[in-house]
Amino acid sequence: MRERVKPRSGRKIPAVNKVLDALGECDLPRPLVVDLVRRRLSKIRSDSEIPEFEWTVERLHRSLELFRASRLQPLINGTGIVLHTNFGRAPLTPEAMRAVAEIGSGYSNLEYDLATGERGHRAAYIENALALLCGAEAATVINNCAAAVVLIVHHFAVRNGRARATSSKNEVIVSRGELVQIGGGFRIGEIIEATGAILHEIGATNKTTLDDYKRAIGPRSAMVLKVHRSNFVMSGFVESPSTAAIAALARKKRIPFVEDLGSGAVGWTERFNVAEHEPMPSEALKAGADLVCFSGDKLFGGPQAGIIAGKKRFVTALKREPLFRALRCDKLCFAALQATIDLHLNRASAKIPAIALLQVSEEELRNRAAAIKTGLIDLPLQIAVGRSMARPGGGTLPKSTISSVTIEILPKHCSPVELAARLRSAAPPIIGYIANDRFKLDLRTILPHQDDAVVDAIRAACTK
Ligand SMILES: *Cc1c(COP(=O)(O)O)cnc(C)c1O
């Protein structure tokens, strides 16, 4: 970047049109480009010095590039983290995408009953199918799992709590060992308090006993919430009662018991090539939980959604909450979810990318890595096929790693960090990581049809 020139150079602030002409063709909407140019020029106006015209244009080119890079766009995930929250979690199945295109591009029976010709129930099929899949009396769907926790706590601890004029029954009992933080901004404790309910923490960080629950349940208790430690593990001197034990106690004390399962595997995770068992909605409900909730876009492999399943009278009551209307899903989410649910019910979950990627054999990954290496062998770089540990990610299966295969690159003419930056600006962008001073791409999360794009982008980046 050239230095800015000295003040009082006698230059005039350039006209917007002249700058736009100099910028040339641009694929961003014109009003955005004009706005960016105007803002840059007004910044220059407030400065004491006016830079060279070329410098201004160069800076604007760079700003436009950054602006374009901030557009939502596909990328190639070479991190080895299958459900990457920063990368949109679960990739959808072709079946789900076809449904989104069909429903999205025209009209649908979203809230219309084709049998009677009258207004119908939103998501009636989805709710029935989900209930079956979860072994529940009833189920419903809202925006995401965080919203599900909010809706449930609001219903049991805030609305019902206030309904009793004499005593406020607004406490939510949660074990101290389960006050989980998910991702950047979701903390169970804060979410509960944000609804207006009172968080009643019990036990210690590492140990909570059934007795702790027994002692805590009193006239002010509105519900017991168990939160699955979906993204971390505790080991050592650790204890927490089972879902079944808490459920039996809650039933005896006539207090609702809800389990937030988070990652929501509806099949046995042991079959997905991971050793860890993720509790399934059907198991928690069978053990006696009144309601469970989980995300649609983690191990379920569908769109962002919060699925709630359990006792019919509770699900019905939740759907009557005014808040339910504010948290509901749109037709595109329903379309993708419906197709994903069908795959689960048809025992075709191996077609769901989030699950399929966990199961690809190391041998297959090794063959693909070898082919990529061959495609790059003439370039000025050292390249090797390495081993790695991929992870399910996205706040699921924290103990599990899956052996995987990487290509590892040491470029000759630039640093690994520089190579990483160049690949991030490729089209589509490719994201890897740096370890042992090598740039690495994990094949587990790269879709097979993307291998050629990887080769092309690395070729372009290394011959720049
Ligand atoms: C992921 C997760 C959530 C939040 O789910 P979103 O669908 O991202 O809102 C809540 N609770 C648990 C236990 C989770 O693992």
Ligand as a Chemical Component Dictionary entry (heavy atoms), coordinates in Angstrom:
data_LIG
# 
_chem_comp.id                   LIG 
_chem_comp.type                 NON-POLYMER 
_chem_comp.pdbx_formal_charge   0 
_chem_comp.three_letter_code    LIG 
# 
loop_
_chem_comp_atom.comp_id 
_chem_comp_atom.atom_id 
_chem_comp_atom.alt_atom_id 
_chem_comp_atom.type_symbol 
_chem_comp_atom.charge 
_chem_comp_atom.model_Cartn_x 
_chem_comp_atom.model_Cartn_y 
_chem_comp_atom.model_Cartn_z 
_chem_comp_atom.pdbx_ordinal 
LIG C1 C1 C 0 -26.504 -26.865 20.784 1  
LIG C2 C2 C 0 -27.238 -26.868 22.033 2  
LIG C3 C3 C 0 -28.203 -25.898 22.297 3  
LIG C4 C4 C 0 -28.499 -24.781 21.345 4  
LIG O1 O1 O 0 -29.039 -25.265 20.161 5  
LIG P1 P1 P 0 -29.328 -24.288 18.914 6  
LIG O2 O2 O 0 -30.138 -25.138 18.006 7  
LIG O3 O3 O 0 -28.015 -23.893 18.383 8  
LIG O4 O4 O 0 -30.088 -23.126 19.443 9  
LIG C5 C5 C 0 -28.877 -25.970 23.500 10 
LIG N1 N1 N 0 -28.598 -26.914 24.403 11 
LIG C6 C6 C 0 -27.669 -27.864 24.194 12 
LIG C7 C7 C 0 -27.422 -28.891 25.246 13 
LIG C8 C8 C 0 -26.959 -27.873 22.991 14 
LIG O5 O5 O 0 -26.033 -28.828 22.777 15 
# 
loop_
_chem_comp_bond.comp_id 
_chem_comp_bond.atom_id_1 
_chem_comp_bond.atom_id_2 
_chem_comp_bond.value_order 
_chem_comp_bond.pdbx_ordinal 
LIG C1 C2 SING 1  
LIG C2 C3 SING 2  
LIG C2 C8 DOUB 3  
LIG C3 C4 SING 4  
LIG C3 C5 DOUB 5  
LIG C4 O1 SING 6  
LIG O1 P1 SING 7  
LIG P1 O2 DOUB 8  
LIG P1 O3 SING 9  
LIG P1 O4 SING 10 
LIG C5 N1 SING 11 
LIG N1 C6 DOUB 12 
LIG C6 C7 SING 13 
LIG C6 C8 SING 14 
LIG C8 O5 SING 15 
# 
